[in-house]
Amino acid sequence: MKYNAKDSDFSTAFYQTLGGPKKTLEFYAEMSLAGTVGDDKSRLELTKELQRNMGTALASATDPDNKSHLPASWQKEFRELGNQRLELARGGPVSPYGYQVLGGLLRYGNYDARFINPIAEHIVQTHHNDPNRFMSNKPLTAGDLDYGFNPSGKTGAGYDPLTSVMEALGHSPDAAKKFFSDESPTVYNEDGSVNKDKSLDYNYFDELTKKDFEWPPDSLQPVGSGSDEKVTNGGPDALGHALEAATTGHAWDAANPVLRRDEDTAAIMKRVIEVYGADSDAQPRDVMKDSLGRMGAAYIDDLNYSTNNFGGAGDELGRGALFANSSDGSERTDFGEKAARNFMMVAAGDEEGYKALSSAQQVFTASGFAAFEGDRDSGTAFTQNAAKVHGILDESRSHFIREEFKGTEEEKDLLEEQKGEWRKFGVGAGVAGVVGVGSALVVGPAAGVVVATAVPLLMETGGEAVNTAYGNHTLQYLKDNEFKNDPEALREVQTHEEIAEAAALNPVLRYADSAGMDLTEKRALAAVFEGSYRDGKDIIGDAEKVS
């Protein structure tokens, strides 16, 4: 299974040998329960491995574009079984619904939209009509918390198929894009059949992101035990993963992510920014904010473009030309100046979200300096806007740290300690992967950000595609102008503000050197940068006063 799960000849034959959809669910259910009961760690690890491989194989076997694949009737039968109970053993303690079992398999593999989307739609509609159906079918005992249909233990115990199918979409970017873009959903009956006479009065994006949406507690930990929010975190976390895939075009946890953005992915991202901004009533759970940060990193060029629109004069002042040449060849999307700022305030307030966004901003800024080496006017304008975004991100994190430690006895000490820890991270090989270069990249204070973060770069004017030469040029520029973040440097600059300011200004001064500026010009550029950086901080400070 491990070495052949993606081979459609193997995977199709494997599932056919199991005897059909119902036999598949019965086999997986019995295997999963037997593998998660008790505390046999070696058996649990084997069960996790089989879960991963069976899921990957199911994705391969149900892809209609593969030469060998299962008939479409499998998907229809899975829907028919989804809301039916499976009697695994006569008189046994667990009679799961088909979707509860299937969800354990769906958590792994890149599924074709023609297979996974009807299942995802039916599950969402079932939850909408009967939110407690699946949670009322959990075992009553809380003594064995990993007992269930998700041996991996990630984002839930496996009794909530809604969480499971969000994880499936998180690994299936094309399907996720179609799912969240669907404004005319198909209506399904209780038994999974299509109801052609009805239309749905909601879409899936709005349904899952609405303020009062209640995620099922997919855990055997009893509700009311003091950890209610924790046991309902799996759903929002999985939703974040699904939105990542839908907006970036790659699986949320891809080892070597490549951006695949288009009009549809950008439209979904715009809705994400609107619904999860600081001025929105539908605030995201903390567990989602790392996903929001990675989504922001994938659209860092559009966030900069949107921010460069003071007084609505961005287009008149030529922002289109300034940000036109992103590395994936995509068109710029205007999220709106205030909407972009409000989104960054929320996402960068979180530690992981801040790491992703701040690192992306540093890499994007450095790529801009490399692109504008021969164009001082554009370089200065780009510098001014980049500084403003840096200020917005840094002050957003400051604001949330102040909120986090407000009122504690050790507030001052905790705040200062937290500040000093912020910049002990860096950019990994993921950035190199974006530009097609195999070598790893370390950029001082940006080191340690999740490797699977794809960041668009700014290309030289007129470039048609990112090539190895340009990629090497940008990487070398970043290496040559690295901000030193070693222990000695940290002893000299122990607070976040000093580290952040030095890290942001350093490549600006190096750009001035590479552009051949004299001391007077260099001072002027630094003054422009400082003013814009403080403008960005003031924007968030003003928002903090009214929040």
N, C-alpha and C positions, 0 to 999 in steps of 0.2 A: 504493500500500500504506500509506504513512504516514498519509494522510488518510482512508482508508476501511477500515482493518483491523477496526474495531469495528462496521462495518455488515454485518449478517449476510447481506444479499442479495449484497453484494460478496464477502465472505469465503467463503461457501458456493459461489458460482459459480467463484471462483478455484481452490479445491481440487478441485472437480469437473473443471475444465479440465485440471488436472495429470494426471488419469487414474486416480486411486485411491490407496489408502494406500501400496502398494509404489512406485509412480511418484513419489509425494510424497517418500518417504524417499530415493529415488535422486537426485531433483533437489536436495534440500537437502544431501545428502552431498557431491555433486560441487561444488555452489556453495560449501559451507563449506570443503572442502579446497583448492579453487582460490583462495579468498579469504584463507586463512591461511598458505599456503605462501610462503616467501620473506620479504622485508621491505618490501613495497610498502604504505606506511602509508595512502595514500588508498584503495587497493583494500580494505584491511582495514576501514577505517571504513565503507565502503559495505556490506561483508559484515555487519558488526555491525548496521547499520541494517536490513538485510533480515532478519536473524535475529530482531530485536525485533518487526518488523512481521509476519513470517510466524507467529511464536508467538502474538501478539495475535489475528491473524486465525484461527488454528486454534482458539483458545478460543472465539471468536465463532461459528465455523462448527459446533462440536461441542456447543453448548448446546441441549439439546432444547426449552427454553422459547422460543427465538427462532423467529420466524415462518418464516424460512428456516434450515435446518440440514442437516447431513450425516446420512445414515441411521446407525442404531446399529451396523450391520455394519462401519463404519470402525473403531470401537473394538475390536471383536472381531478384525478383521484385523490391527490394530496389535499386539495381544497374540500373534497367531499368528506374526507376523514378528519379534517382540521377541527371541527366542532363536535366530533363524536368521541366518546370514551373508548379507550382500548382496554380490554380485560386481559391483562398480562398473565395472571394466574388466578384460577377460580378461588374466590375468597381472599385474594391477596390484599395487602394494605394500600396499594396504589393502583388506580385506574385512570391514567392520564388521558387528557385530550390529545388528539393527533397533533395539533399545532404545538403543544408543549414539548412533545418528543421531537418533531421535525425541527423545532427551533434550535435544538442542540447541534444538529448537523449544519444548519444554515449559517451558523456563526463563522464558518471558515469557507473560503472559496470565493472566486470572482464569478458571480452568477449573471447569466444573460437576462436582460430585462423581460424578455418574453416568458421566461420561467418564473422569476422571482416577483415581478411586480404585481401580477394578479393575486399571488399569495399574500404579499405585504398589504395590498389594498383590502383584501378580505379580513385580515387580522385587525387592521385599524378600524374597519367598519364594525367588526364584532365587538371591539373594545368600546367604541362609541355607543353602541346599543346596550351593552351589558358590561360595564367596567369591572365588575367583581367576579365575572365568570371563572376566570382561570385561577385567581388567587383563592377562591373558595375551594379549590381542589388540591391544595397543598397538604402534605402530611402534617399532623397536629404536633408531632414531637419536634422539639428544638435542640435535641441532644447531639444531632449529627448534621451540622450546618451545611456541609457540602453534598449531602445526599440529594441527588436529583439528576437532571438531564443536561447539565452543563458542567462536566468534569473540570473544565478549565478554571472555573470559579470566577471568571472575569465578568463584570457587570451583571451579577445575579446568579441565582442557583439554578435557573433554567425552567421555572414554572410560568414565567411571563413571556409568551411568544412575541409580544410587541417589542420588548427589549431585544430579543433574539433576532428579529427580522431587521431592526435598526442596525445591529451589528453586521448582518448580511449585506445591507446597503452600504455600510461603511467600507466594505471590501469590494463593492461592485459599483464603481463610479458612473458608468453609463446608465445603469439601472437607477441609481440614486438621483441622477440629473433628471431623468424622465419622471420619476416618482414625485419629486418636489416641484416639477414644472407643470404637472397635470392639472389643468383648470376644469376639465370635464370628466371626472372619474367615472369608471364603470361601477354600477351598483350590483352587489352580490347578495343573494339570498342566504339564509342561515346555512343551507347545505352546500354553499359554495357555487351554486349555479348562478348564471347571469340573469339579472332582472332587467329586461329591456324596456319595461314600462315606467321605470322610476329614474329620477336624477338625484344626485347628491347635492345637498345644500351647503356643502363646505368643501374646501380643498385640504390636502394633507399637510401642507406647510402651515397653514393657519390653525388647523386642528391641533397639531403637535406643539406649536409654539405659543398657544394662547395662555393668558395669565393664569387662568383657573384650571389648567389641565392637571389632572392628578395621575402621577405615575404609580403603577402597581408596586407594592413592596415585595419584590422578587427575592425573598430571603426566608429562611426558616427561623430567623430571629423574630421573636414575637413583637408585634407592633405595640407600643406602649412601654417598652423596656428601657426607654431613654435614648434610643438610637434610631428614632423613626425616620429622620431625614437621611441617615446613612443607608438604611435598607431600601430607600426609594431613590438612591443616587444612580443605580445602574441604568435606569431608563434615560435620564437626561444625559448621562455620559455617552450612551450608545447613540442618542439623537445627535450629539455633537460630532460623533464619528461619521454618521451618515451625511450630515451637512458638509463636513470636510470633503468627503468623496464627491459630493454633488457640486461643490464649488471649485475644487482644484483639479478634478479629472484623474486623480490617482487615489488608491486605497489610503485610508487615514494613517496606517502604520507601515506604508511601503518602505522597504529598505533603501531603495534608490528612486525617490519620487521624481517624476517629470511633470511639469505643469501642462495641462491640456485645457486651456480656457477658451470659451467661445461666448456668444451672446447669451446662451441659456445659463451657463455657469455664472456669468457676471450678473444676470438678472436675479438669480437665487441669492448671490452674495449681497446684492443691494437690499433684498428683503431681510437678510440676516442682520445687516447693519442697521436697518430701520427698526427692527423688532427688539434688538438687544443694545440699543443706545442708552446713554445715561438718562435721557428724557422719556424713556418708554416705561409703561407700567409692567410689561412682561420681562422682568429682569431674569437673567440666566442663573441657574444654580452654579455655585462655585466650581463644581466638578466639570462643568462645560467650558470654563474659561480658558483652559489650555487649548482646546479645540478652536475657540474663537481667536486666540493668539496665532495659531498656525494658519488659520484662514486669512487673518490680516497680513501675515508674512507673505502669503501667496499673492496678495493684492496690494503689496506695499507701494507699487508704482501708482495704482489708482488712488490710494489713500493720499499720497503726496500730490497727485494731480488735483484731487478734489479739494485739498487744503489750500492750494494756490489759487484762490478765487476771492480775495478780499474785495468786498463791495460789489461782487458779481462781475469784476473786470478781468477775470482770468483769461478768457478767450481774447479779449481786446489787447491784452498785454502779452499774448503769444505763448500761453502755457501749452497749447497743443503741440507746438514744435519742440518745446523743452522736454516733454515727456513722451514723445511719439514713438521712440524706437526701443520698445521693451523686447527682451531677449526671445520671447515666444511669438513675436509678431502680432500680438493681439491689439485690438483697438482699445483706447482708453474709455473707462466708464466713470462718469461723474456721479459720485454717491451723494453730492451735496456737502458744502463745507461744514455746516453744523452737524450733519449726520455722521460724517467721517470722524469729526472730533469727538462726538459723543460715544461713538463705538470704541475709539481708541481709549477713551477714559475708562470704559468698563473693562475691556480686554487687557489693557496694560496695568490695571490695578492689581490683577492677579500675578503672583510671582512667575508662574510658568508662561502665562500669556505675555508678560513683560519681557521675559527672556527671548521669546520667539520674535516679538515685534521689534524690540530694541536691536537685536542681532540683525534682523532683516533690514532695518533702517540703516545700520552701519554699512552693511554690504551694498545696499542699493545706493547709498550716498557715495561710497568709494567707486562704484562702477560709473556713477555720473561724473565724478572728477576725472576718471580715466577717459571718458567719452568727450569731455569738454576741455581737454588739455590745450587745444589750439584755439579755443573760443572763450576769451576772457569774459565777455558780456554775458553769454549764456551760463558760463561757470559761476559768475557772481550771483545771477538770478537763481540758479539752482541751489547754490550754497545758502542763500537767504531762506528759501522755502524748506530745505532740508533741516536747517537749524530750528525752525519753528516746529517741525514735526518731532524732532528730538526733544524739545522742551515740553511738548504736549505729553509725550510718552513718559518722560522722567517725572514730571509733576503728577501725572496720573498715579504712578506707583507710590510717590510720596503721600498723596492724599489718602490712599487706601491703607498705607501703613499707619498713618496717624489715626485713622478710624479704628484699625485693628487694636491698637494699644491705648485707645482713649479710656481714661478713667482707671487704669491699673496702677498699683502702688509703684511699680518699677517702670512706669511709662517712659521716662526719659532714657534710662539705661537700655531698655528693650529696643526703643526706637533707634538709638545710635548703633546698637549692635546689629540690628537688621539692616540698617543703611550700609554698614561696612561689608555686608555679605553679598549685596546685590550683584556686584560686577565680577564675582568670581565664577564666570562662565565664559564660554567661547563658541565659535562656529566650527562645526565638524565637517566631515567629508561630504555631507549632503549638498553644500553649496557647489563644491567641485562637480558633483554629479549633474547639477542643473545646467552647467555650461559645457558638459561633455568632457571634463578633464578628470582623470583618475586620481590625481594626487590629492592628499588631504590638505586642508587649509586651517590654519590657526590664526585668529585675529584678536589676540590679547583679550580685552574685556568681553568680547563676544563669544569666547570659547565655551563649549559645554552645552550649547543649545541642542535640542533634539536633532539628531543627524537627519531624521526624515522630515526636514523642513525645506520645501522648495521655495526659492526666492528669485523673482524676476530681476534681471539686471538691465541697466540702461546701456544701449549700444551706441556706437558712433553713428553720426548722422548718415543716412543712406545705406546702412547695413541691412542685408536681407535676412540673414540667419546667424545664429551664434556659431562660430567655428572655433576650432581648437586654438588657433592663433590669438583670437580675441579673448577667449577664455583664459589662456595662459597669461595674457597681458594684464587682465584684471586681477587674477590671482596673485601675480607677481607684484602688482601695485599694492595690494593689500598687505602682502608679506613685508615688502620694503618699508611700508609706512605703519607698521604694527605699533599699537599702543602697548607699552610694557605693563603687564599686570602681575608681576612677580611679587613675592612677599616683601621685598625691599620697597617696591613702589607702593604697595598697600599700606606699609607703615607710614609712608610719607603723606598719603592721601587716604585717610581712614573713613571719611564720610561719603555717602552716596553722591551728594551734589558735586564734590570735588572730583571724584572719579568719573562721574558722568560727563562733567564739563570738559575735563582733560581728554577723555576718550573721544568726545564729539569734535573738539577743536583740532586735535592732532592731525587728522587727514586733511583738514582745511589748510593748515599751514604747509603741509607737504604739497598740496595742490598748487598753492601760491608759488612754492619753489619750482615745481615742474613747469609752471606757466611763465617762469622768468620774471616774476614781479619784484620790484625793488622794495626797500623797506617801507616807504611811504604807502605804496599800494598794498603791501602785506598788512600794514596796520589798519588801513581802511577796510580791507576784507574781513579782518578779525573783528572789527567794530560792528560791521554789518551782521556777522554771524552771531555775536554776543547779543545784539539787540533783538534779533529774530528769535533766538533761543529763549530769551527772557519773555518775549511776547507770547511764545507757546506756553510757558509756565504760567504766565498771568491769565491766559484764557482759561486754564483748568482751575486756577485759584479763584477766579470769579465764579466759575460754575460751582466750586466747592462751597462758596458762601451762601448760595441759594439752595443747596441740596439738603 
